[in-house]
Amino acid sequence: MDMNAATDTMPLSHAEVAQYRRDGYVVLRAALGPRHVAACIQALTGLATGAIPARETTLMFETGTTDTDAERELRIRKYMDFTEDAPALKAAANSRVLHQALDQLLGQGRVLFQEMALVKPPRIGSEKPWHQDASYFRLTDPALIAGVWIALDPALTMNGCMEVVPGSHLGGGVPHVHENDFNRCRIVPDALRAGERVAVEMQPGDALLFHSLLHHFTAPNSSDLRRRAVQFHYHQEGAVWGDVAQHTRHFYNPDGSYAGCTVPHGAAQTNYNYRNGLPRAITPVDTSD
Ligand SMILES: O=C(O)CCC(=O)C(=O)O
């Protein structure tokens, strides 16, 4: 047996596991098959049009647009908290092959704690500034968090694919600063490493598995192409949520003050509620077709 090869239950090769450790990310190709990708897209359209009742789902729109526009779906920037409304999206979060890969990286046993769809619309899709996801989550150990970003359309440099700084997760937390939109909390200029960026182009169904301290960014979508993706955050069982003082140990300014993204500020009076910390158990689903 080739010890370096992926197997039926271990979809990542040793080289891919090593890449995650070294670079802070790895791409799992075809985590969702074409039927599951199509079902996710249909679910997002259904939630946008009302064909699927958005009981728990929250929609957020590109700045300067409203939800009364005729082309409502093409104004949406972000969906949150949809797994109980849309079984297809819940299946994606529970993808068996995805969790087999995460088991290889982090060990068995994790819960879903955040779910989003990021649907940077053609021409008006705005950038997501450089950041580390751990800056948004007051967990005491960022290494116990897994981020997963799954492309539903081809994600290319021209329509705002994920861009990352390989190895940046090894540098620990760096200070972030908020703008007046809670979607825009960014790494301060002194800590930016954008010159080392790598664009991660992906096909529909491919999943980017990334460390919560990885520096990453997406550019505006000035193309005519759609760029829909779902993003899930999990943490390993038993991971501990902390307070602002605890989070400050990872995200602090040179003067010692807090420099994470979890405190309401300015015009953004709300903050992620992490579904009140509700842990969602994983029930693996075959997403290969
Ligand atoms: O998909 C995007 O445009 C940005 C995703 C991301 O980095 C995030 O929401 O944390």
The ligand as a Tripos MOL2 file, in Angstrom:
@<TRIPOS>MOLECULE
LIG
   10     9     1     0     0
SMALL
NO_CHARGES

@<TRIPOS>ATOM
      1 O1        -16.0950   34.7550   -0.2190 O.co2     1 LIG1
      2 C1        -15.6490   35.8620    0.0670 C.2       1 LIG1
      3 O2        -15.7280   36.7820   -0.7210 O.co2     1 LIG1
      4 C2        -14.9470   36.1260    1.3660 C.3       1 LIG1
      5 C3        -14.9410   34.9730    2.2750 C.3       1 LIG1
      6 C4        -14.2390   35.2520    3.5500 C.2       1 LIG1
      7 O3        -13.0510   35.3330    3.5940 O.2       1 LIG1
      8 C5        -14.9830   35.4510    4.7870 C.2       1 LIG1
      9 O4        -16.1960   35.6990    4.7530 O.co2     1 LIG1
     10 O5        -14.3590   35.3520    5.8540 O.co2     1 LIG1
@<TRIPOS>BOND
     1     1     2 2
     2     2     3 1
     3     2     4 1
     4     4     5 1
     5     5     6 1
     6     6     7 2
     7     6     8 1
     8     8     9 2
     9     8    10 1
@<TRIPOS>SUBSTRUCTURE
     1 LIG1         1 GROUP 0 **** ****
